Amino acid sequence: MEIVPVFPEALSVYIANSGCGEIFAESAEAIGISESLCSYHKIMIGTAWTGVLPKPLLIANTTLACDANQLSFRLLADEYHTPHIIIDVPHTVDKESVHYVSSQLKNITSLLEDLSHCPMAESKLQDTIDRANRTIKAYRKYLDLRAEISLPISMTGELFSLAALHAFLGMPESEQYAIALEELAHKASLDRRKKRILWLHTLPNWQHSIRVLLENNEHFEILASDMTYDTLIDMDPEKPYESMAKRLVYNINNGGAHRRIDAAISYAEKLHADGVIVFGQWGCKQTMGMSQLAKISLEAHGFPTLVLDGDGCDPRNVADGQMLTRISAFLEQLEAKR
């Protein structure tokens, strides 16, 4: 429909890397937003209250994975007097849930048509779903190759993959990106002497000390983040709404924490990980709540695991020196197992 979406978490990361995230976080706290709220959402609220974020056509969110959604988006909708729609994703992972979510997604189409005074072409939606399916398949092939190769993947690179496989999935640029990754993997060295780290949750790419430690390192490399592989299922262009609904219902973040943990174990085995870092993003109750369960389960399967508290976009909540010390000790532990 040629409507440009704004992905709030990506907006907050961009602002954080520009060096002015604290200003917006403090602006949100000044109007009564709790310090313990997820920093991504806090910065987003700050951009709205300072007039930086323009009024959107529509505010939409799901109930999946993040409980901050239910607070921040409702608050923004009240502030902007903007239509707000919530996609309710049942915890039960089955066909009935897919049908229920699919019907809600169809309602969004009707609402967007009314708001934009523009009908949606079903054929364009099908083409987009078809392109999304090709993108997912290319990324799956990349992960298959990644199991045997070494690549200098950066934290920002992993966030690119997150964006390509979610907010921008279906766009030509995302397909080109996934194909480029696959081609890069085909040309990469088969040398796997580096210690390989699977990362759970978002990545603090603004944090220079952590980037220096983990990127372009001769001894260690980041394999992937579970936010990229959370729902790599096929999509059917003949069933566009059902396909989108499946991506929500069958997402590893839906249902009990064991689904996300089981996926982490599966990908740690598939990608030949040497260790796992569970990043406890400030304010993310879901990840913090499952972190110790993940550590116990992963280590029971032979994967040393570090639970690392930090913040993906607000340096006020980060003990930089302490984080650096803990990661360094963890890497030394992995190195000792060589």
Number of C-alpha atoms within 10 A of each C-alpha: 13 6 8 9 12 12 13 15 17 18 16 27 24 15 22 24 15 10 14 15 25 19 16 25 25 16 19 23 17 12 11 9 16 12 16 13 18 23 29 27 22 28 30 27 26 25 22 18 17 12 9 11 14 9 15 15 16 18 18 15 15 16 17 18 18 16 16 19 18 13 11 17 21 19 13 19 18 11 13 16 12 15 15 15 19 17 20 16 23 18 15 14 17 12 14 12 19 23 16 17 23 23 14 17 20 13 13 16 14 12 15 17 14 11 12 13 9 11 12 15 9 11 11 12 18 18 16 18 25 18 20 26 22 19 27 25 20 21 25 17 18 20 21 15 19 23 20 16 20 22 18 16 16 19 22 14 13 22 21 17 21 22 17 25 26 18 14 19 20 23 17 14 13 24 24 14 18 23 20 15 18 22 15 15 22 15 9 16 12 15 10 16 12 18 22 23 26 25 25 23 18 21 24 23 21 22 20 10 13 19 17 10 15 21 15 15 15 11 14 22 23 26 28 27 25 23 22 21 21 21 19 18 16 17 23 16 20 15 13 21 22 22 19 17 24 23 18 27 28 23 21 25 24 21 18 12 17 16 14 21 23 15 16 24 21 13 20 25 15 14 20 19 23 22 23 27 21 24 23 23 24 22 22 21 18 15 22 18 12 17 23 15 13 25 20 14 18 21 15 11 12 14 22 19 24 22 18 17 16 22 26 25 33 29 18 13 16 16 12 15 10 12 16 14 11 14 18 15 13 18 19 11 13 20 14 8 8 9
